[in-house]
Amino acid sequence: MGHVRVGPLAIGVLVAVVVGVGAGLFWFQPWKLWQDETVTEALPGVEEPSRAPEAKPATTASPSVPPGPVTLASGELISHEHTTSGTVKLVRLADGSHVVRLESLDTSNGPDLRVWLTDAPVKPGRAGWHVFDDGEYVGLGKLKGNKGSQNYALPEDVDPSRYSSVSIWCDRFNVSFGAAELIRG
C-alpha cells in the first residue's frame, strides 16, 4: 500500500478554506433567515385595556397639548431587498416626546438591522434599495424583532418634521429591507 503525502500547500489551502467559510458564516449569518424574533410592545402612554381603571382626580387638560398620544404621520411599509409589510407611525406622546412605531411588522431577519428616520423618498423596487443613506437620517436603534409591534424613541434634539420616511436598514450590506413614506395628516 502506498502512502498519501500531504504537502504544506495542501494544508495551507485547507486552512484558507476553513477560515473563509467561517468568515462568510459570521458576515452573512444565514441562520437568521430561519429565526424569527417577535416583539409586542404597547404604545407608551396608552393604558392596557386589561387593567382596571383607577380613580383619577378631575383635572383640566391644557388646550395646547392633547392628553394622549397623537399620530402625526403614518405609512405602509413596502418591500425592498426582502419582503416587508406593516405600518409605520410617527407619534407624539403626551409628554411631548416622539416615537416611531412599527405595527404588524413582518420582514426577514438579518444581520445588523436598524430603524432609520430619513429624508429620502421611498421608491419601489431596486431603485429604492440604496437611497436612505444618501441624505439625512437618524438611527433610532437596532431592530428589536423582525415581527410584531415596537417603538423607537426619537432623540430630543431631532425635529421629526424634517424627515419623510422610515427604513428598515441593513447596516452590514447598506441596503433597505423595506421602507414607508410618512404621510402627514
C-alpha positions as a LaTeX table, in Angstrom:
\begin{tabular}{lrrr}
\hline
Residue & $x$ (\AA) & $y$ (\AA) & $z$ (\AA) \\
\hline
Met1 & 0.00 & 0.00 & 0.00 \\
Gly2 & 1.18 & 3.47 & $-0.80$ \\
His3 & 1.14 & 6.43 & 1.50 \\
Val4 & $-0.53$ & 9.70 & 0.57 \\
Arg5 & 1.73 & 12.60 & 1.22 \\
Val6 & 0.12 & 15.93 & 2.10 \\
Gly7 & 2.34 & 18.90 & 1.44 \\
Pro8 & 2.36 & 22.35 & 3.01 \\
Leu9 & 0.46 & 23.83 & 0.05 \\
Ala10 & $-2.48$ & 21.44 & 0.60 \\
Ile11 & $-2.57$ & 22.26 & 4.32 \\
Gly12 & $-2.46$ & 25.99 & 3.53 \\
Val13 & $-5.36$ & 25.67 & 1.09 \\
Leu14 & $-7.40$ & 23.67 & 3.62 \\
Val15 & $-6.80$ & 26.28 & 6.35 \\
Ala16 & $-7.75$ & 29.10 & 3.94 \\
Val17 & $-11.00$ & 27.34 & 3.02 \\
Val18 & $-11.94$ & 26.75 & 6.68 \\
Val19 & $-11.18$ & 30.38 & 7.59 \\
Gly20 & $-13.09$ & 31.62 & 4.52 \\
Val21 & $-16.18$ & 29.57 & 5.35 \\
Gly22 & $-16.07$ & 30.72 & 8.99 \\
Ala23 & $-15.75$ & 34.38 & 7.99 \\
Gly24 & $-18.57$ & 34.03 & 5.45 \\
Leu25 & $-20.88$ & 32.50 & 8.05 \\
Phe26 & $-20.07$ & 35.27 & 10.52 \\
Trp27 & $-20.58$ & 38.03 & 7.94 \\
Phe28 & $-23.80$ & 36.76 & 6.30 \\
Gln29 & $-25.37$ & 34.99 & 9.33 \\
Pro30 & $-27.59$ & 32.83 & 7.09 \\
Trp31 & $-29.24$ & 31.08 & 10.05 \\
Lys32 & $-31.14$ & 34.31 & 10.79 \\
Leu33 & $-33.26$ & 33.68 & 7.70 \\
Trp34 & $-34.94$ & 30.87 & 9.64 \\
Gln35 & $-35.10$ & 32.59 & 13.04 \\
Asp36 & $-37.98$ & 34.95 & 13.76 \\
Glu37 & $-37.95$ & 37.37 & 16.66 \\
Thr38 & $-41.42$ & 38.65 & 17.57 \\
Val39 & $-41.74$ & 41.76 & 19.73 \\
Thr40 & $-45.06$ & 43.03 & 21.07 \\
Glu41 & $-44.82$ & 46.43 & 22.74 \\
Ala42 & $-47.71$ & 48.69 & 23.70 \\
Leu43 & $-47.61$ & 52.32 & 22.65 \\
Pro44 & $-46.15$ & 54.34 & 25.56 \\
Gly45 & $-48.73$ & 56.38 & 27.42 \\
Val46 & $-51.67$ & 54.14 & 26.48 \\
Glu47 & $-53.17$ & 52.15 & 29.32 \\
Glu48 & $-53.61$ & 48.47 & 28.64 \\
Pro49 & $-57.32$ & 47.50 & 28.41 \\
Ser50 & $-56.93$ & 44.53 & 30.76 \\
Arg51 & $-56.19$ & 46.80 & 33.71 \\
Ala52 & $-58.95$ & 48.01 & 35.95 \\
Pro53 & $-59.43$ & 51.77 & 35.61 \\
Glu54 & $-58.06$ & 53.78 & 38.50 \\
Ala55 & $-59.94$ & 56.67 & 40.02 \\
Lys56 & $-58.33$ & 59.89 & 38.86 \\
Pro57 & $-58.87$ & 63.36 & 40.22 \\
Ala58 & $-60.67$ & 65.73 & 37.89 \\
Thr59 & $-58.19$ & 67.94 & 36.03 \\
Thr60 & $-58.44$ & 70.19 & 33.06 \\
Ala61 & $-56.07$ & 69.36 & 30.23 \\
Ser62 & $-54.01$ & 72.06 & 28.63 \\
Pro63 & $-55.68$ & 73.01 & 25.34 \\
Ser64 & $-52.31$ & 73.23 & 23.53 \\
Val65 & $-51.19$ & 69.65 & 24.28 \\
Pro66 & $-53.55$ & 66.75 & 23.59 \\
Pro67 & $-53.98$ & 64.44 & 26.61 \\
Gly68 & $-52.70$ & 61.28 & 24.91 \\
Pro69 & $-50.60$ & 60.03 & 22.04 \\
Val70 & $-51.26$ & 61.70 & 18.68 \\
Thr71 & $-50.31$ & 60.17 & 15.32 \\
Leu72 & $-48.61$ & 62.90 & 13.30 \\
Ala73 & $-47.82$ & 60.81 & 10.21 \\
Ser74 & $-48.15$ & 57.23 & 9.04 \\
Gly75 & $-47.43$ & 54.98 & 6.09 \\
Glu76 & $-47.37$ & 51.39 & 4.86 \\
Leu77 & $-44.08$ & 49.54 & 4.52 \\
Ile78 & $-43.11$ & 48.40 & 1.02 \\
Ser79 & $-40.62$ & 45.67 & 0.22 \\
His80 & $-37.10$ & 46.33 & $-0.94$ \\
Glu81 & $-34.32$ & 43.72 & $-0.55$ \\
His82 & $-36.65$ & 41.43 & 1.46 \\
Thr83 & $-40.43$ & 41.06 & 1.59 \\
Thr84 & $-41.57$ & 43.55 & 4.22 \\
Ser85 & $-45.01$ & 44.67 & 5.38 \\
Gly86 & $-46.62$ & 46.56 & 8.24 \\
Thr87 & $-47.48$ & 50.11 & 9.28 \\
Val88 & $-45.19$ & 52.87 & 10.47 \\
Lys89 & $-46.46$ & 55.72 & 12.64 \\
Leu90 & $-44.77$ & 58.86 & 13.89 \\
Val91 & $-46.41$ & 59.53 & 17.26 \\
Arg92 & $-46.20$ & 62.48 & 19.66 \\
Leu93 & $-46.67$ & 61.26 & 23.21 \\
Ala94 & $-48.50$ & 63.20 & 25.93 \\
Asp95 & $-45.16$ & 64.38 & 27.42 \\
Gly96 & $-44.16$ & 65.95 & 24.06 \\
Ser97 & $-41.61$ & 63.28 & 23.11 \\
His98 & $-41.86$ & 61.36 & 19.83 \\
Val99 & $-41.64$ & 57.71 & 18.84 \\
Val100 & $-41.60$ & 55.83 & 15.57 \\
Arg101 & $-43.96$ & 52.90 & 15.97 \\
Leu102 & $-43.84$ & 49.81 & 13.78 \\
Glu103 & $-47.13$ & 47.88 & 13.85 \\
Ser104 & $-47.70$ & 44.39 & 12.47 \\
Leu105 & $-44.15$ & 44.36 & 11.11 \\
Asp106 & $-43.27$ & 41.29 & 9.07 \\
Thr107 & $-39.84$ & 41.13 & 7.41 \\
Ser108 & $-36.90$ & 38.78 & 7.16 \\
Asn109 & $-34.40$ & 38.65 & 9.96 \\
Gly110 & $-30.88$ & 39.63 & 9.05 \\
Pro111 & $-27.56$ & 40.84 & 10.34 \\
Asp112 & $-27.31$ & 44.35 & 11.79 \\
Leu113 & $-30.85$ & 45.59 & 11.02 \\
Arg114 & $-31.60$ & 49.17 & 12.10 \\
Val115 & $-34.57$ & 51.53 & 12.13 \\
Trp116 & $-33.82$ & 54.81 & 10.36 \\
Leu117 & $-35.88$ & 58.01 & 10.17 \\
Thr118 & $-34.81$ & 59.63 & 6.88 \\
Asp119 & $-35.45$ & 62.46 & 4.45 \\
Ala120 & $-35.14$ & 60.15 & 1.42 \\
Pro121 & $-38.04$ & 59.47 & $-0.93$ \\
Val122 & $-39.46$ & 55.95 & $-0.83$ \\
Lys123 & $-39.01$ & 54.35 & $-4.23$ \\
Pro124 & $-40.44$ & 50.93 & $-5.14$ \\
Gly125 & $-38.26$ & 48.11 & $-6.40$ \\
Arg126 & $-34.47$ & 48.08 & $-6.72$ \\
Ala127 & $-34.41$ & 51.87 & $-7.20$ \\
Gly128 & $-35.26$ & 52.25 & $-3.51$ \\
Trp129 & $-32.77$ & 49.78 & $-2.06$ \\
His130 & $-29.84$ & 52.15 & $-1.52$ \\
Val131 & $-31.26$ & 55.70 & $-1.23$ \\
Phe132 & $-31.68$ & 56.03 & 2.52 \\
Asp133 & $-28.06$ & 56.79 & 3.36 \\
Asp134 & $-27.77$ & 59.43 & 0.61 \\
Gly135 & $-29.29$ & 62.27 & 2.62 \\
Glu136 & $-30.05$ & 62.93 & 6.27 \\
Tyr137 & $-31.09$ & 60.12 & 8.55 \\
Val138 & $-31.36$ & 59.42 & 12.26 \\
Gly139 & $-30.60$ & 55.95 & 13.54 \\
Leu140 & $-33.23$ & 55.00 & 16.11 \\
Gly141 & $-31.59$ & 51.75 & 17.17 \\
Lys142 & $-31.31$ & 48.10 & 16.28 \\
Leu143 & $-34.48$ & 46.42 & 15.05 \\
Lys144 & $-35.89$ & 44.73 & 18.15 \\
Gly145 & $-37.58$ & 41.94 & 16.21 \\
Asn146 & $-38.45$ & 41.15 & 12.62 \\
Lys147 & $-42.11$ & 40.62 & 13.53 \\
Gly148 & $-44.61$ & 42.40 & 15.74 \\
Ser149 & $-45.19$ & 45.92 & 17.05 \\
Gln150 & $-42.44$ & 48.02 & 18.57 \\
Asn151 & $-41.48$ & 51.58 & 19.49 \\
Tyr152 & $-38.34$ & 53.60 & 18.79 \\
Ala153 & $-37.82$ & 56.86 & 20.68 \\
Leu154 & $-36.59$ & 59.90 & 18.79 \\
Pro155 & $-33.72$ & 61.80 & 20.42 \\
Glu156 & $-34.95$ & 65.06 & 21.99 \\
Asp157 & $-32.90$ & 67.23 & 19.60 \\
Val158 & $-34.48$ & 65.69 & 16.47 \\
Asp159 & $-37.17$ & 67.70 & 14.67 \\
Pro160 & $-39.46$ & 64.99 & 13.26 \\
Ser161 & $-40.94$ & 67.39 & 10.67 \\
Arg162 & $-37.59$ & 67.32 & 8.79 \\
Tyr163 & $-37.97$ & 63.62 & 7.91 \\
Ser164 & $-40.32$ & 61.96 & 5.44 \\
Ser165 & $-39.68$ & 58.22 & 5.62 \\
Val166 & $-38.64$ & 55.25 & 7.75 \\
Ser167 & $-36.40$ & 52.42 & 6.57 \\
Ile168 & $-35.60$ & 49.00 & 7.99 \\
Trp169 & $-31.92$ & 49.29 & 7.07 \\
Cys170 & $-29.31$ & 46.53 & 6.94 \\
Asp171 & $-26.19$ & 48.38 & 8.06 \\
Arg172 & $-23.94$ & 45.45 & 7.21 \\
Phe173 & $-24.82$ & 45.48 & 3.50 \\
Asn174 & $-26.09$ & 49.08 & 3.12 \\
Val175 & $-29.49$ & 48.09 & 1.81 \\
Ser176 & $-33.10$ & 48.72 & 2.79 \\
Phe177 & $-35.17$ & 45.64 & 3.65 \\
Gly178 & $-38.31$ & 47.80 & 3.42 \\
Ala179 & $-39.47$ & 51.39 & 3.90 \\
Ala180 & $-42.53$ & 53.58 & 4.38 \\
Glu181 & $-43.28$ & 57.13 & 3.33 \\
Leu182 & $-44.63$ & 59.15 & 6.28 \\
Ile183 & $-47.84$ & 60.85 & 5.18 \\
Arg184 & $-48.79$ & 63.73 & 7.46 \\
Gly185 & $-52.29$ & 64.40 & 8.34 \\
\hline
\end{tabular}
